[in-house]
């Protein structure tokens, strides 16, 4: 019986592209992961503000499926990076920088969902898939989605 390592070594898809290109793609993905959390949080803060009149740590924890402690730590980072205003036991509000990021993230999400639906992907699946794709799709790919959805527009 072969081990998983043996089976994996039989196919070498990564070896088909130069190491420099693979390294560049992986660096880009790591950068995107670092902004993914900020995008999710500012988008959730904007949504909660519209839906509930304010965003609080407990509401963010529920909406994002994380612990209260995780929200507090992440909001502290967002505050340090200039995306939110936050004080203990108060609402969390977006700065102008945070509003711009939330709006850009929402627009990307909506475009990805619209594109997936145009391909015939059911709405719930399109919404779930867009949650990951929206953070990693390049501006060039988004522009192609837009051209496909609005030819001549």
C-alpha positions as CSV (number, residue, x, y, z in Angstrom):
1,X,0.0,0.0,0.0
2,X,1.4,3.4,-0.9
3,X,1.6,6.3,1.5
4,X,-0.2,9.6,0.8
5,X,3.3,11.1,0.2
6,X,4.0,8.6,-2.5
7,X,0.7,9.2,-4.2
8,X,1.2,13.0,-4.1
9,X,4.7,12.7,-5.7
10,X,3.2,10.9,-8.7
11,X,1.6,14.1,-9.9
12,X,3.6,17.3,-10.0
13,X,1.3,20.2,-11.2
14,X,3.4,22.8,-9.4
15,X,6.4,21.7,-11.3
16,X,4.8,22.8,-14.6
17,X,5.3,26.5,-13.9
18,X,8.5,28.2,-13.0
19,X,9.2,28.6,-9.3
20,X,9.4,32.4,-9.6
21,X,5.8,32.5,-10.9
22,X,4.5,30.2,-8.2
23,X,6.3,32.2,-5.5
24,X,4.8,35.4,-6.8
25,X,1.3,33.9,-6.8
26,X,1.7,32.6,-3.3
27,X,3.0,36.0,-2.0
28,X,0.0,37.6,-3.6
29,X,-2.4,35.1,-1.9
30,X,-0.7,35.8,1.5
31,X,-1.2,39.5,1.0
32,X,-4.8,39.0,0.1
33,X,-5.4,36.8,3.2
34,X,-4.0,39.6,5.4
35,X,-6.7,42.0,4.1
36,X,-9.5,39.4,4.0
37,X,-10.3,39.7,7.7
38,X,-10.4,43.5,7.5
39,X,-12.7,43.4,4.5
40,X,-15.1,40.9,6.2
41,X,-15.2,43.0,9.4
42,X,-15.8,46.4,7.8
43,X,-18.4,44.9,5.5
44,X,-20.2,43.4,8.6
45,X,-19.9,46.6,10.5
46,X,-21.5,48.5,7.6
47,X,-24.3,45.9,7.4
48,X,-25.0,45.9,11.1
49,X,-25.1,49.7,11.2
50,X,-27.8,49.7,8.4
51,X,-29.8,46.8,9.9
52,X,-29.5,47.5,13.6
53,X,-28.5,51.1,13.8
54,X,-25.1,50.3,15.2
55,X,-22.4,47.7,15.3
56,X,-21.3,46.2,18.6
57,X,-18.8,43.5,19.4
58,X,-21.5,40.9,20.3
59,X,-23.3,41.5,17.0
60,X,-20.1,41.1,15.0
61,X,-19.3,37.9,16.9
62,X,-22.7,36.5,16.0
63,X,-22.6,37.7,12.4
64,X,-19.0,36.5,11.7
65,X,-19.2,33.3,13.8
66,X,-16.2,34.1,16.0
67,X,-15.7,34.7,19.7
68,X,-16.2,38.0,21.4
69,X,-12.5,38.0,22.3
70,X,-11.6,37.5,18.6
71,X,-13.8,40.5,17.7
72,X,-12.2,42.7,20.3
73,X,-8.6,41.8,19.1
74,X,-9.5,42.3,15.5
75,X,-11.3,45.6,16.1
76,X,-8.2,46.8,17.9
77,X,-6.2,46.0,14.8
78,X,-8.7,47.7,12.6
79,X,-8.6,50.8,14.8
80,X,-4.8,50.8,14.7
81,X,-4.9,50.6,10.9
82,X,-7.4,53.4,10.6
83,X,-10.6,51.5,9.6
84,X,-12.8,52.0,12.6
85,X,-13.5,54.2,15.7
86,X,-14.0,52.0,18.7
87,X,-14.2,52.5,22.5
88,X,-14.9,49.9,25.1
89,X,-18.7,49.2,25.6
90,X,-19.6,51.6,22.7
91,X,-20.6,51.1,19.1
92,X,-18.0,50.5,16.5
93,X,-18.1,52.9,13.6
94,X,-16.3,53.0,10.3
95,X,-13.8,55.8,9.4
96,X,-13.9,57.1,5.8
97,X,-11.1,54.6,5.0
98,X,-13.2,51.8,6.5
99,X,-16.3,52.9,4.5
100,X,-14.4,52.9,1.3
101,X,-13.1,49.4,2.0
102,X,-16.5,48.1,3.0
103,X,-18.1,49.6,-0.2
104,X,-15.4,48.1,-2.4
105,X,-15.7,44.7,-0.8
106,X,-19.5,44.8,-1.1
107,X,-19.3,45.7,-4.8
108,X,-16.8,42.9,-5.5
109,X,-19.0,40.5,-3.7
110,X,-22.1,41.5,-5.6
111,X,-20.3,41.3,-9.0
112,X,-18.9,37.8,-8.2
113,X,-22.4,36.7,-7.1
114,X,-24.0,38.1,-10.2
115,X,-21.4,36.4,-12.4
116,X,-21.8,33.1,-10.7
117,X,-25.6,33.3,-11.0
118,X,-25.2,34.1,-14.8
119,X,-23.3,30.8,-15.1
120,X,-26.3,29.0,-13.5
121,X,-24.9,28.6,-10.0
122,X,-27.8,28.6,-7.5
123,X,-28.1,31.7,-5.3
124,X,-27.1,30.1,-2.0
125,X,-24.1,28.5,-3.5
126,X,-23.1,31.7,-5.4
127,X,-23.4,33.7,-2.1
128,X,-21.2,31.2,-0.3
129,X,-18.6,30.9,-3.0
130,X,-18.4,34.6,-3.5
131,X,-17.3,34.9,0.2
132,X,-14.0,33.4,-0.7
133,X,-13.6,34.5,-4.3
134,X,-14.3,38.2,-3.6
135,X,-11.1,38.5,-1.6
136,X,-8.8,36.9,-4.2
137,X,-10.1,37.9,-7.6
138,X,-7.9,40.3,-9.5
139,X,-9.1,43.6,-10.9
140,X,-8.5,42.2,-14.4
141,X,-10.8,39.2,-13.7
142,X,-13.4,41.5,-12.1
143,X,-13.3,43.6,-15.3
144,X,-13.8,40.5,-17.4
145,X,-16.8,39.5,-15.2
146,X,-18.2,43.0,-15.8
147,X,-17.7,42.8,-19.6
148,X,-19.3,39.4,-19.7
149,X,-22.3,40.6,-17.7
150,X,-22.7,43.9,-19.5
151,X,-21.4,43.5,-23.1
152,X,-20.9,46.8,-24.8
153,X,-21.5,48.6,-21.5
